Amino acid sequence: MSPSVIRLARYTQTELDEITGGAVDPFEVAATGLKSLAKEVHFGVREQGRLVAHAGLVEVTVSVGGELIRVMGLGGVIVAPDLRGHGLARLVVTAAVEHARGTGAEFGLLFCWPDRMPLYRKLGWRALDGSMQVEQPDGPVGTPLRPMWIPLVEGSVWPPGPARLLSLPM
Ligand SMILES: CC(C)(COP(=O)(O)OP(=O)(O)OC[C@H]1O[C@@H](n2cnc3c(N)ncnc32)[C@H](O)[C@@H]1OP(=O)(O)O)[C@@H](O)C(=O)NCCC(=O)NCCS
C-alpha cells in the first residue's frame, strides 16, 4: 500500500529535523545567502509515525511585464535521506499542486537548483525562460536558483516579460 499524504497542522524546524535527521543546510542553499519565506500550508508523509516528507505552499505575488499576478509558491520540498527514490517527493508535490488548484491562483511557482529540475519536469512543471528577481531585506536581487511554473488553471501560459517576485522566495 502506498503511503498517504496528510495536511500538517504544524511545520517548524523540529519537523524539518525529523525528516532530515538534523542535517545542516538540507536544501543546499546556505551559500546563496538568500532568506526565504515561511510556507503557510504544509503536506507531509508519515511512515510508522515518523515524518519523512514535506512540501509547503504560500501565496505570493509576481510582477510580470508590468502586471501583478497571484501565484502559489511551492517550497520546502524534502524527503528523508534514507527514503529518497521511492516517489515520496512526487506524492507531496502532487498533493500540494492539487490543493493549489483550489485556491483560484493561476500558476504555481518554485525555485530550484538546475539538477533538481528533472523531478519537477516529470510532475508537469516548466522552466521559466530567463531569471526572476526576488525580494531580500536590502531590496531585489537575482538568484542562481531557477524558477519553474505550472498552470493551475487549464490552458494558462506564463506571460512573457521580465518577472520579479515581490516577496522573499519560497
Ligand atoms: C529532491 C528530493 C525532494 C527528491 O525526493 P524523492 O522522494 O527521491 O523523489 P521521487 O522519488 O518522488 O522522484 C520522482 C521522480 O523524479 C525523479 N527525480 C527525483 N529527484 C531527482 C533528481 N535530483 N534528478 C533527476 N530526477 C530526479 C525520480 O527519478 C522520479 O522519477 P520517476 O517517477 O520517473 O521514477 C530529495 O532528493 C531531497 O529531499 N533532496 C534534498 C532537498 C531538496 O533538494 N529539495 C528540493 C528543493 S527544490
The ligand as an SDF file (V2000), in Angstrom:
LIG
                    3D

 48 50  0  0  0  0  0  0  0  0999 V2000
   14.8520   16.2600   -4.4300 C   0  0  0  0  0  0  0  0  0  0  0  0
   14.1250   15.2790   -3.4890 C   0  0  0  0  0  0  0  0  0  0  0  0
   12.9780   16.0000   -2.8070 C   0  0  0  0  0  0  0  0  0  0  0  0
   13.5440   14.1220   -4.3500 C   0  0  0  0  0  0  0  0  0  0  0  0
   12.7960   13.2600   -3.4980 O   0  0  0  0  0  0  0  0  0  0  0  0
   12.4750   11.7380   -3.8900 P   0  0  0  0  0  0  0  0  0  0  0  0
   11.4510   11.2070   -2.9580 O   0  0  0  0  0  0  0  0  0  0  0  0
   13.7490   10.9980   -4.0210 O   0  0  0  0  0  0  0  0  0  0  0  0
   11.8430   11.9250   -5.3500 O   0  0  0  0  0  0  0  0  0  0  0  0
   10.8160   10.9050   -6.0300 P   0  0  0  0  0  0  0  0  0  0  0  0
   11.2470    9.5120   -5.7140 O   0  0  0  0  0  0  0  0  0  0  0  0
    9.4070   11.2640   -5.6860 O   0  0  0  0  0  0  0  0  0  0  0  0
   11.0840   11.2230   -7.5550 O   0  0  0  0  0  0  0  0  0  0  0  0
   10.0290   11.4190   -8.5000 C   0  0  0  0  0  0  0  0  0  0  0  0
   10.6460   11.3620   -9.8700 C   0  0  0  0  0  0  0  0  0  0  0  0
   11.6310   12.3960  -10.0360 O   0  0  0  0  0  0  0  0  0  0  0  0
   12.9220   11.8490  -10.2970 C   0  0  0  0  0  0  0  0  0  0  0  0
   13.9080   12.5740   -9.5100 N   0  0  0  0  0  0  0  0  0  0  0  0
   13.9010   12.8000   -8.1820 C   0  0  0  0  0  0  0  0  0  0  0  0
   14.9780   13.5170   -7.8200 N   0  0  0  0  0  0  0  0  0  0  0  0
   15.6800   13.7310   -8.9530 C   0  0  0  0  0  0  0  0  0  0  0  0
   16.9070   14.4060   -9.2340 C   0  0  0  0  0  0  0  0  0  0  0  0
   17.6150   15.0160   -8.2750 N   0  0  0  0  0  0  0  0  0  0  0  0
   17.3340   14.4190  -10.5180 N   0  0  0  0  0  0  0  0  0  0  0  0
   16.6320   13.8030  -11.5050 C   0  0  0  0  0  0  0  0  0  0  0  0
   15.4550   13.1580  -11.2950 N   0  0  0  0  0  0  0  0  0  0  0  0
   15.0020   13.1270  -10.0370 C   0  0  0  0  0  0  0  0  0  0  0  0
   12.8420   10.4130   -9.8350 C   0  0  0  0  0  0  0  0  0  0  0  0
   13.7370    9.5940  -10.5610 O   0  0  0  0  0  0  0  0  0  0  0  0
   11.4070   10.0670  -10.1040 C   0  0  0  0  0  0  0  0  0  0  0  0
   11.2150    9.7240  -11.4640 O   0  0  0  0  0  0  0  0  0  0  0  0
   10.2160    8.5200  -11.8650 P   0  0  0  0  0  0  0  0  0  0  0  0
    8.8900    8.8690  -11.2560 O   0  0  0  0  0  0  0  0  0  0  0  0
   10.2450    8.5500  -13.3590 O   0  0  0  0  0  0  0  0  0  0  0  0
   10.7990    7.2830  -11.2560 O   0  0  0  0  0  0  0  0  0  0  0  0
   15.1000   14.6640   -2.4490 C   0  0  0  0  0  0  0  0  0  0  0  0
   16.2410   14.1820   -3.1120 O   0  0  0  0  0  0  0  0  0  0  0  0
   15.5380   15.6510   -1.3780 C   0  0  0  0  0  0  0  0  0  0  0  0
   14.8840   15.7620   -0.3320 O   0  0  0  0  0  0  0  0  0  0  0  0
   16.6580   16.3610   -1.6360 N   0  0  0  0  0  0  0  0  0  0  0  0
   17.1750   17.3680   -0.6830 C   0  0  0  0  0  0  0  0  0  0  0  0
   16.2650   18.5920   -0.5910 C   0  0  0  0  0  0  0  0  0  0  0  0
   15.9900   19.2100   -1.9530 C   0  0  0  0  0  0  0  0  0  0  0  0
   16.8890   19.3790   -2.7850 O   0  0  0  0  0  0  0  0  0  0  0  0
   14.7130   19.5520   -2.1880 N   0  0  0  0  0  0  0  0  0  0  0  0
   14.2890   20.1450   -3.4340 C   0  0  0  0  0  0  0  0  0  0  0  0
   14.3860   21.6040   -3.3430 C   0  0  0  0  0  0  0  0  0  0  0  0
   13.8900   22.3560   -4.8980 S   0  0  0  0  0  0  0  0  0  0  0  0
  1  2  1  0
  2  3  1  0
  2  4  1  0
  2 36  1  0
  4  5  1  0
  5  6  1  0
  6  7  2  0
  6  8  1  0
  6  9  1  0
  9 10  1  0
 10 11  2  0
 10 12  1  0
 10 13  1  0
 13 14  1  0
 14 15  1  0
 15 16  1  0
 15 30  1  0
 16 17  1  0
 17 18  1  0
 17 28  1  0
 18 19  1  0
 18 27  1  0
 19 20  2  0
 20 21  1  0
 21 22  1  0
 21 27  2  0
 22 23  1  0
 22 24  2  0
 24 25  1  0
 25 26  2  0
 26 27  1  0
 28 29  1  0
 28 30  1  0
 30 31  1  0
 31 32  1  0
 32 33  2  0
 32 34  1  0
 32 35  1  0
 36 37  1  0
 36 38  1  0
 38 39  2  0
 38 40  1  0
 40 41  1  0
 41 42  1  0
 42 43  1  0
 43 44  2  0
 43 45  1  0
 45 46  1  0
 46 47  1  0
 47 48  1  0
M  END
$$$$
